[in-house]
């Protein structure tokens, strides 16, 4: 049997030769070897057991040849230090969304100073936003919505597994919020324009309902902002993740519907305009 070092070297190159990420191969190896990165370093010269080796090779082919996301192969994605279950029914949590959570927590401290608040996550998907906020801040009472029964099933599973405190309701955008008002609204809605090119690994394995946001990608933001005023308390925070090239359009929409609020737009760690925060103190 080949050693872990040989297996890693050969399959990382295999991925690169097929325009895939070599880091994904290492993550698959760690998963099937049931090791941490530090453990793998100590065992690079050891031979990989036959059964684990075959499972790993099959997984690499699913990733490289069949374009299956490694998160679907492994079954989880780490978000804000928590392992969230993911499958083809939900969008895979992205690193940029972790930054949205971090900024919401900072703004919460600035605006509400640790007071109890009501939070809603519109279009929760895997539940990564809602569940993480409920775990990170005990004074947040969190409601999460989604139009998809299958997505809600995944989110509920994550909430139960991770010990979150989220209540879930089904419905499209503001529809399930009738009669309710919130201190904090968060949303990472679908924002890819309908005719924009999307890589096969995303298009073929992640739900289109969570990807495409209309002709210009802004349909969900319009739907939320059009009626969100009826669901806000006197002080509030709204936090959106959006495409890097639509920050100007998002700002225009916010000014139209919430002209008295302060708009804060932030770049992500890659320098892209990914986040818009709307604050009323």
N, C-alpha and C positions, 0 to 999 in steps of 0.2 A: 504493500500500500504506500502511496506517496505521503510525504510529510505535509503538515499544515502550511509550511513555508512554500513548498512546491505548488500545492493546491492553490494558494492565494496568488502566487505570481502568475501561474498559467491562466487562471480564470479572470484575474483583473485585466490581463492583456486581451483575453477573449472579449470582454465587455468593451474595452476601448476600441478594439478593431471593428466592433459593430455599433459604434457611436452611443454606447451606454456608459454609465458612471462606474468607475472602478471602486468607488467608495461603497456603492450598493452591494458589490460582491463581498466586500469585507463584512458588511453588516449581515449578509446572509450566512457567511461562514461562522460568525459569532453566534448567530441564532441556532444553527444546526449543531455546532460544537458545544453549545450550552456553556459558553465561556464569556467572560468580560474581556475587554481589550488587553488589560494587564495580564490576565491569565493566558491569553493566546500568545503573548510575547514570551512567556515562560515555557510554552509548549510547541514552539515553531518547529523544532526538530523531531517532534513525535509524529507517529503515523496516525492518521484519522481512522477511527473504526469504520469498517466496510458499510454498515447500515447507515450511519450518519453521512458518510461520503456520498453514497448513492442518492440520498434525500437531498443533499446539498446540490449535486450536479443537476438533478431534475429541477430544482428551484432556480438555478442559474439559467437554464434553458427557458424556463417560463418567463423570466425577466428579460433575457437578451433576445430571444427569438419570438416569443409570443407577446412581448411588450406588456406583461402583467406587472403592475407596480409592486415593489418589494413589500410595501405596507400591506397589500392584500395577501401576499404569500405568507408573511409573518403573522398577519392578523391584527397588528397594532401599530400605532404611531405615537411617539412620545411628544407631549405638548406641555410646556411649563413644568416639566418634571414628572408628569403623570402619564401613564400608559393608557391611551384611548383605543378601544376597539374600533376598527374601521373595516369596511367592505364596500362592495359596489353600490350600496344604497346611500352612501354619504361621501361628501368631499373629504379628501385627505387633509388634515390640518397642516397648515404651512407655517414656517418660521415667522413670517411677517405678522401673522395673527397673534403670536405670542407678544409681539411688541405692542399691539393694540391693547391686549389685556394689561400689560405693564403700565401703559399710559392711562388707562381707565382707573387703575388702582391709585396712581399718583394724583390724578384730578379729583378722585373721590376724597382723598385726604385734604386737598386744598379747598374744595368747595363745601364738603359736608363734615369735615373734621371728626370723622369716626362715628357720626350719628347713624342710627338705623335708616336704611333706605330701601325702596322698592325698585327692583331692576327687571327689565325685560330684554331678552335676547330674541330678536326677530329673525326667523330662518335659521334655527339652531344647528341643523345637520347632525354631526356626531355629538353635539353638546359641548364641544371643547371650550367655547367661550363661557357659557352659562355655568357649567359644572366647575370650571376653574375659578371663576369669580366667587362662587358659593364656598369653595374650599379655602380660598385665600383670604376672604373677608367675612367674618362671622356676622357682621351687622348688615349684610346684604341679604334681603329676601328676594329670591330669583325665580322669575317665570320665564319659560322658554316656549317658543312656538315654531311650528313647521307645517307645511302643507302636505308633507309626505308621511304616510303611516309607517313606511319602512324606515325612514330616517329617525322618526320618533322612537321606534323600537330600539334602534342602536343607541340613541341618546339616553333613553331610560336605562338601558343595560349599563352604559358607562357611569351614569349617576349612581346606580345601585352598587356597582363594583368598587367605585372610588370613594363612596361615602358622601356624595354630594347632597345638597338640600334643595334641589330644583323641582319645581312643579311644571308639568308639561301640558300644553293644550294644542290641539290641531286647528289649523286655519291659515289662510293666505294673508300675509302682511299684517294689517291692522284689524282684520276681520274678527279675530278672537279676543280683542282687547276692549270690547264695548263695555263702557261704564267703569273702566279702570284707568288710573293715572299713575305715573311713575316718576321717580327721581332720576333714574339713569336708563337710557335706551342704548343698546348696543346692537350692531348688525354688520355681518359680513355677507351681504346678499350676492346672488349671481350678477356678475358684471362684465362678462365677455360678450362683445357684440355678436349677433347671430351669424354673421358671415365671416367672422375672423378665423384665421387658421389656428387650429389647436393640434398639438402633437398627438399621435395615435395613442400613446401610453395614457394620456389623459382622456381624450375623446372616447376611446373604446372601453374605458374601465371606470370612469366616474360619472355620476348621474347628470345628464344634460340639464335637468331641472335646477341643479345647483351651480351650473356653469354659465348658462346663457341668459343675458339680461335685456333682450330686445335688440332693435336695430342699432342703437348706439351704446347698449350696455347699461343704460341708466333707468330702465323702466321701474325697477324695484325702489330706487331712491326717490323717484317721483311719487310712487305709490305710498311710501312711508311719509315723506315730508308733506304731502298734500293734506294729510289729516292728523299728523302727529300732535298738533297743537291741542287737540281735544284730549290727549292722553298724557300731558305733561303737568307736573306740579309747578309751584311758583319758581323754585330753583330746580335746575336740571342740567344734566349732561347727556348729549347724544354723541355716540362714537361710531363712526363708519370706517370700514376698510373699503378701498376702491381701487380701480385700475390706476396705474401710475400716470396715465395721460389724460385723466378726467378730473383732476383736482379743481381746475378752473370752473368746469361745468357744475360740479358738486357745490362749490361755493356760491355760484349764481342761484342754484335751486334753494339753498339754505336762506340766502338773503330775501328771496321772493316770499318764502313761507314763514320765516322766523326773523323778521327784520331787526328786532331789538336784541338779538342774542350776539354773543361774541363768537367769532369763528377762528379756530386755531387749526392750522394745517401743518402736518409734520411729515418729514421724510423717514423712510425706514433705514436700517443700517446699511443698505446698499445705495443710499442716496436718492431713492425714488419716492415720489409723492404718493404715499399709500394710505394716509390716515387723515380724516377730518373730524374735528371735535367741535361741538356746538355747546356753548356754556351760557347759562343764565344764573347769576349769583344772587 
